Amino acid sequence: MDEMEEELKCPVCGSFFREPIILPCSHNICLACARNILVQTPDAESPQSSRASGSGVSDYDYLDLDKMSLYSEADSGYGSYGGFVSAPTTPCQKSPNGVRVFPPTMPPPPQAQHHLLPHTGVLPPVPRNSCLTCPQCHRSLTLDDRGLRGFPKNRVLEGVVDRYQQSKAAALKCQLCEKSPREATVMCEQCDVFYCDPCRLRCHPPRGPLAKHRLVPPAQGRISRRASPRKISTCTEHELENLSMYCVQCKTPVCYQCLEDGKHSTHEVKALGAMWKLHKGQLSQALNVLSDRATEAKEFLVQLRNMVQHIQENGVEFEACLVAQCDALIEALNRRKAQLLSRVTKEHEHKLSVVRDQISHCTVKLRQTTGLMEYCLEVIKENDPSGFLQISDALIRRVHLTENQWGKGSLTPRMSSDFDLTLDSGPLLQTIHQLDFVQMKVPAAPILQLEECCTQTNSATLSWKQPPLSTIAVDGYILELDDGNGGQFREVYVGTEMICTVDGLHFNSAYKSRVKAFNSSGVGQYSKTLVMQTSEIAWFTFDPASAHPDIILSNDNLTVTCNSYDDRVVMGNTGFSRGVHYWEITIDRYDNHPDPAFGVARVDVMKDVMLGKDDKAWAMYVDNNRSWFMHNNSHTNRTDGGINKGATVGVLLDFSRGILLFLINDEQQGPVAFNTLEGMYYPAISLNRNVQVTLHSGLPIPDFYTPGESEAGGSVC
């Protein structure tokens, strides 16, 4: 019940309603608060002139109180309501509830700030031409001579407030404290007000007329208030009359005197009790609907709270997965880094080894060369010619040999100091920069839109959509149907569209259908299975698309003739593969004794010869005296009895027995024409320009014929 508490508080004082009155705008306000926010209009503005000037203005205009703080009657936009008329407004303030209110021009006396004058219980007189502005919808109303007594008291709301306060276990609060009400210490039974000690001393002194009032503890006052009888509502127009009837036109309770000489005398009225029960019932029904919405809202809140939990769990899981993936990338990069550093170290050591070897070799040779040079210089210093000549040739050869050893390339470094290894990190950096989330989940199960799914004859249309909150990418959909007889599902459509019509299904069959979505990550779950019933009777017409060009169709493709003297073939637009089917052809015109043929054919039958000339047709051709059965140009079972204008040729195809038989004028023509029929067959005829016929499909099976075990008709793709 705590959620109801805001409904029980006055928009002005922010406390529980105390003697609430009902304004014409249907909002409530405490009687004392209404007294506090009254505004007196200027003397020059009389109620009559206000009533005249404001009669044509809207009742529910609003003020932009954030931009302007003072309004005149002319620009307020408020109009009249019944006997209450427009009045100017004053600067806006806010109540403890946060609702903007319009206080009087001058502050009320201290006593008026407390509900009613507690020591008298009498409402002070209202100044003439006083105006009251609703603190919720801001409608401004001028009071008539009755003042605040012209507003009916909301006894129901007062009772709800009393029951609510009585149900609260907390200590009773003082009703006169302006801010942070203190705990009540006494209750005056005569004033029916709870006081704390400071407010009792200030507003209810124990002297004068108040000395006779009885003060009781708050708990006892609560009990006495609960036990006090409910006051009977009286008419605001006639204070001594109780409300006994209900005015349907004005939608308000009225008294007997209002019906006799008041403004309700010509209005439709009903018994107060009957309307009370009626409105209670209407309110109960409205509450039931609202309760359903509240229940749905609660379930939705549970769903949202569960979503919050799932989002948190999924977020933690996804974050952990992301961290693991990035850590794996970092680990792989570190491993590759170690491998590349190892290669750099090997190259470094190899270069140092080569250079050091060259340094060592060059050092040895330089030392040998330097020693030879010093030795030769010492030899040159000798003055003994014979001794010099004994060794000079050998020294000259050694010097030349040593000089040759320092030939071209010997003083060139064998290794460059530069490293020829270059790390190409550009593609990897680009890949890292492009690193982003991709779709890692398969699509959710599609939702079949039942309002758009339907069947027509032997065609089925299915429509579906993705779940409302699904953000998973979808590359396409797969639609599956069974065989119409409880068999295995098979794919009938793969594509990106979300609506598909499947033609050529079996008649009188219940097909189960389902759809699933797929993307690069895989195939999602199936939708719910939908059962679709095809037409019980096989209706069809002639098919102009597959007919020979010489064929002429009319009557919505039910009547056919030809503009050639040669026989031409036309087929039906529906094929059959199971069930029992019967159709008739009426001979509309029959000239010069031609021999039209009637029967069934495969889809690839020859169209420029008589039906039955090839192995793709099974037919009966007939003239005015007799008939023959023909298949693959083989004529069998000549039977007497022909056709003429007005005759009827019937064709009966029974897949339960695999037979085809013919009738002329409701009598079977010859024996069973063909048997062991299996596969897909289309109704077909051949004729020339001397014949015109009309098709009648979807007919009941003739009475003389007893079908086989299976009677389900239909066709497949």
Sequence and secondary structure as in RCSB ss.txt:
>XXXX:A:sequence
MDEMEEELKCPVCGSFFREPIILPCSHNICLACARNILVQTPDAESPQSSRASGSGVSDYDYLDLDKMSLYSEAD
SGYGSYGGFVSAPTTPCQKSPNGVRVFPPTMPPPPQAQHHLLPHTGVLPPVPRNSCLTCPQCHRSLTLDDRGLRG
FPKNRVLEGVVDRYQQSKAAALKCQLCEKSPREATVMCEQCDVFYCDPCRLRCHPPRGPLAKHRLVPPAQGRISR
RASPRKISTCTEHELENLSMYCVQCKTPVCYQCLEDGKHSTHEVKALGAMWKLHKGQLSQALNVLSDRATEAKEF
LVQLRNMVQHIQENGVEFEACLVAQCDALIEALNRRKAQLLSRVTKEHEHKLSVVRDQISHCTVKLRQTTGLMEY
CLEVIKENDPSGFLQISDALIRRVHLTENQWGKGSLTPRMSSDFDLTLDSGPLLQTIHQLDFVQMKVPAAPILQL
EECCTQTNSATLSWKQPPLSTIAVDGYILELDDGNGGQFREVYVGTEMICTVDGLHFNSAYKSRVKAFNSSGVGQ
YSKTLVMQTSEIAWFTFDPASAHPDIILSNDNLTVTCNSYDDRVVMGNTGFSRGVHYWEITIDRYDNHPDPAFGV
ARVDVMKDVMLGKDDKAWAMYVDNNRSWFMHNNSHTNRTDGGINKGATVGVLLDFSRGILLFLINDEQQGPVAFN
TLEGMYYPAISLNRNVQVTLHSGLPIPDFYTPGESEAGGSVC
>XXXX:A:secstr
 GGGGGGGB TTT SB SSEEE TTS EEEHHHHHHT EE  TTS HHHHHHHTTTS TT    TTT S   HHH
H    BTTBB       EE TTS EE   SS   GGGGSSS TTT       TTEEEE TTT  EEE  TTGGGG
S B HHHHHHHHHHHHH  S  B SS SSS  B  EEETTTTEEE HHHHHHHS SSGGGGGS EE HHHHHHHH
HHS     B SSSTTSBEEEEETTTTEEEEHHHHHHSTTTTS EEEHHHHHHHHHHHHHHHHHHHHHHHHHHHHH
HHHHHHHHHHHHHHHHHHHHHHHHHHHHHHHHHHHHHHHHHHHHHHHHHHHHHHHHHHHHHHHHHHHHHHHHHHH
HHHHHT   HHHHHHHHHHHHHHHHHHHHHT TTTTS SS SS       HHHHHHHHT      S     EE G
GG EEETTEEEEEEE  TT      EEEEEE  SSS   EEEEEES SEEEE S  TT EEEEEEEEEETTEE  
    EEEE  SS    B TTTS TTEEEETTTTEEEESSSS EEEEBS  B BSEEEEEEEEEEE S    EEEE
E TT  SSS TTSSTTEEEEEE SSEEEEEETTEEEEEEE    TT EEEEEEETTTTEEEEEETTEE SS  B 
   S BEEEEEE TTEEEEEE S    TT    S    B   
